[in-house]
Amino acid sequence: MVDFRTMANRYASQLSLCLPQNTFTHTLARTVHAHMIASGFRPRGHILNRLIDIYCKSSSIGYARHLFDQIPNPDVIARTTLFKAYATLGNLKLAKEIFDGIPLSMRDTVCYNAMITAYSHNGDGLAALKVFGGMRKEGFRPDNFTFSSVLGALSLIADDEKHCEQLHCAVIRSGLGSVTSVLNALISAYVNCASSPLVSSSLLMAAARKLFEAMPKKDELSWTTMITGYVRNDDLGAARELLDGMTEKLVVAWNAMISGYVHHRFYEVAFQMFRKMFSLGIHQDEYTYTSIISASSNAGLYKYGRQIHAYVLRTEVQPSPQFILSVHNALISFYGKFGKLDEARQIFNQMPIKDLVSWNAVLSGYVNVGRIEEAKSIFQEMPERNLLTWTVMISGLAQNGFGEEGLKLFNQMRLEGLEPCDYAYAGAITSCAVLGSLENGRQLHSQLVQLGHDSSLSAGNALITMYARCGVVEFAYSVFLTMPYVDSVSWNAMIAALAQHGHGVQAIQLYEEMLKEDILPDRITFLTILSACSHAGLVKEGRFYFDTMYSCYGITPGEDHYARLVDLLCRAGKFFEAKDVIESMPSEPGVSIWEALLAGCRIHGNMDLGIQAAERLFQLKPQHDGTYILLSNMYATLGQWDDVAKVRTLMKERGVKKEPACSWIEVDNKVHVFLVDDTVHPEVHDVYKYLEGLVLEMRKLGYVPDTKFVLHDMEVEHKEYALSTHSEKLAVAYGIMKLPIGATIRIFKNLRICGDCHNAFEFISKVVEREIIVRDGKRFHHFRNGDCSCGNYW
């Protein structure tokens, strides 16, 4: 009969074959364990510890725990092995439970090191320091692994230089002040603490540098920690000086330097560094390429980025899976940034492995160019989603006019248990702006305040736009004034808000205030200020600001700026000046120029010039319904019905369909939509009946329907009836019927407001003694006591 010792030695020998551990050796270990059970052998001591270790490392922690629980008095090795496994899985509660169960007499430095490391690796620096304090209190001597781990934990939370100094002193007293790994960890603690706003970064970086210079032996981590520290603390000069003094060619250090230049937008220097790496024979890895591809993208250098892509394909013969994943993700983002989605999708489709970054990158590409249907398809295909995924999709829907879908997706995200960040809220708030849903926007604003996101710059900017587009520009201004920090986007949003509401003088005043705050205007700023001048008829001011674009700020006007200037001049009837501007353009005028000219001709009845503009638009954009409608309306105003018929025939021949006019109003958190001559809305007959009585009251005050705005040849009484069925009138009447007495009526229309409706609303505001706010396709109109904020200049 084989004795116990012989069997134990045999099983120990067999388990020794299970090193190094992999799938095969894990299976072998289970086979050996099964044989032990079948033979009746009860393992003890080192055999049990070996089995527990193997099961822990094979992710079979349930087996390991079962064995552990069968041991009457587990030794420190078994306990340490098990709580380290729990910590690796992120289950710190069970790890601490095992650690706390180790008797003090059984503990050693190794088990304390393991617990400190567990907390440190799981991001709980305070708990790690607490274990270290208990270790010293109980008289255990820290070794170099202890200090490396506890200094790593300190790096997570350090915000006071005293913390670093105290541990520095402890390291010196322990006699480990010359151990490279400990000194590296200490330097890292100083560097990370230097990033805290509560300390003087220059003093701490000086302390780190002094420690670095005194090191008896520096390794790769020493150099990269120091260089990265300088980069993170915005001292690129010191980082470069250190890099240039290196004798070793460490790719990690060079990557840190290039990444720093890219982060601080020194793209040309980053490219120089990249080329120098090649000339020095330093092998470029995935981190090098992702940084330089990002630089190409941010600098707008499409051809350079393509060259980098070609270089990678030519030089990287057998790239690792991690290399392929990282570089391809960067390339997808790069091509997406330039709208080259075919190239981005081809890379994505050919990737052998895709991660969440890959999916988010290709999703962002489609969203950024407005290809929303394809973006929706990608979103549905994604095997997993994170907060960024939802935020990109919500914002993309909102920015491309799909406000209702954006809000639904925001609510779905919350139902699935994700807590929205400030960017997700910004997307949802933008959706409310698109819909004109003031109540939903207010609710989201309240949630922002409750969650502490109200100080967010992106959310604040979205709120400015939302309140402005929902007709309450005073709330937008209140948000702007109370934001803790504003940027050029905030100023542009507020100037645009004032412009939309016809407050041209106030918009100019805000622009001048922006300049006093040393905020430089950008091309968007000038678009908003030109719009403000156009809506308010401030011709002299608009021309002045247009001229200062290049002369004062070096911004070359684009076609969109010229279009705003032409619009400004044409609205004021200055057609000769508008023609001079068009002829002075550095490039051939495009669609937006001729549209601005045609719209001005429509306002002032300039038939000859309007026909010229329309003919150019027919050539440039033959399928756009707006050109046909404006030209038809001009003919109708002059009673030239034969010409109206010709235009409508031309539309039919070319298959051009007119966008139907619709208006909508929010009542009790529900949006009610009305079409012209509506028969669909369930209460529309009551609305017509109410309107009949309202018109009688308006006539008493002098209202006469302006039949020139009926664009069909019919009898006068039929024309008056046609005017009464306009969608905006139906929406206003419904609001008066349903909203509380005295409440402001806010309606929204997809097209320009009808001239007769504009006139009617002035009378209605006086009859019902309410403010009526109308947002049409161009601007806002505020009707109060028989007057409109536009002063009939629209």
Secondary structure, 3 states (H helix, E strand, C coil): CCCHHHHHHHHHHHHHCCCCCCHHHHHHHHHHHHHHHHHCCCCCHHHHHHHHHHHHHCCCHHHHHHHHHHCCCCCHHHHHHHHHHHHHCCCHHHHHHHHHCCCCCCCCHHHHHHHHHHHHHCCCHHHHHHHHHHHHHCCCCCCHHHHHHHHHHHHHHCCCHHHHHHHHHHHHHHCCCCCHHHHHHHHHHHHHHHCCCCCCHHHHHHHHHHHHHHCCCCCHHHHHHHHHHHHHCCCHHHHHHHHHCCCCCCHHHHHHHHHHHHHCCCHHHHHHHHHHHHHHCCCCCHHHHHHHHHHHHHCCCHHHHHHHHHHHHHHCCCCCHHHHHHHHHHHHHHHHHCCCHHHHHHHHHHCCCCCHHHHHHHHHHHHHCCCHHHHHHHHHHCCCCCHHHHHHHHHHHHHCCCHHHHHHHHHHHHHCCCCCCHHHHHHHHHHHHHHCCHHHHHHHHHHHHHHCCCCCHHHHHHHHHHHHHCCCHHHHHHHHHHCCCCCHHHHHHHHHHHHHCCCHHHHHHHHHHHHHCCCCCCHHHHHHHHHHHHHHCCHHHHHHHHHHHHHHHCCCCCHHHHHHHHHHHHHCCCHHHHHHHHHHCCCCCCHHHHHHHHHHHHHHCCHHHHHHHHHHHHHHCCCCHHHHHHHHHHHHHCCCHHHHHHHHHHHHHHCCCCCCCEEEEEECCEEEEEECCCCCCCCHHHHHHHHHHHHHHHHHCCCCCCHHHCCCCCCHHHHHHHHHCCHHHHHHHHHHHHCCCCCCEEEEECCCCCHHHHHHHHHHHHHCCCCEEEECCCCEEEEECCEECCCCCC
